[in-house]
Amino acid sequence: MSRRPESERSDWTDLDLLTREEAHGRLLAEIAETDVRLAGLGTDDEAEAERELLRRRLRALREAAEDLTNPTHSTNLTDHSKN
């Protein structure tokens, strides 16, 4: 009966962490869904604001996917600040 409350338990105990491959696959699926949403937008001014938000989201998703497949790329980008 000494089980910790849910808020105090570590994620490591649950072993529910994603592998890099699983995370990459989920990112690719999200990229595909976002591409479809972007392609389906109209041409009016209201759609332009959403289009810009989706473009930003796509850039972030693609960068995250790239970081998972090429982790040294993201490390090299930030290492120059240490010099």
N, C-alpha and C positions, 0 to 999 in steps of 0.2 A: 504494500500500500504506500510505498515511498515514491510512486511515480510522480514526476514533475508536471506542473500544469503546462498546457499546450504552449503558452507564451514563453516559457522558459526552456523549452526543448530545442536542441540544435537541429538544423536541417540535415546535418551529417548523420544523425541517428536514424532518420527516415530513409536515407539512401535514395532520395527521389531526385537526385541531381541529373541534369541532362549531360550526355556526352557531347563533344564538339560536333560530331556527325548528326546527332539528333537536333541540336540547336540550329545547325546549318540547314537541315531539311525543313525545319519550321520557318526559318527566315526565307528560304526560297519559296515556300508556299505562300507566305504573306506578301512577298514581292509580286508573285503572280496575281494574287487577288487584288492588290493595289493597282497593278497595271490594268486590270480589267475595269476597275472603278474609274480610273483616269480616262481610259478610252471611251467610257460610256457617258462622260460629262457633256453637257450642252455647250453652247458658245456664248451664252449671255454673261453679263457682268458678275452675277452671283456665282456662276459656275467657275469663273476665273479665280476667285478667292479660294475656292475649294481645290481647284486645279493646282494652285501654288502650294497649298498645304500638302497635297498628295505628292507633288514633286519633291518637296523637302523630305517627306517620309520615305519615299523611295531611295533618295540619296543616303539617308541614314541607315536604312535596311541593307542596302547594297554594301555600304562601308562595313557594317557589322558582319555581314556574310563574308566579305573579303578578309576581315580580321581573323575569322575562324579558320579560313583555309590557308592564310598566310600570316601567322602571328608575328613573324619577324618583321614584316612590313610595318605594322602599327608600332612595334617597339622602336624601330629605327626612326620613325617620325618623331617620337617623343624623346629619344635619347639625346638629341642635339642640344636640348635645353640644359643638360647637365654639364656641358663643356664651357 
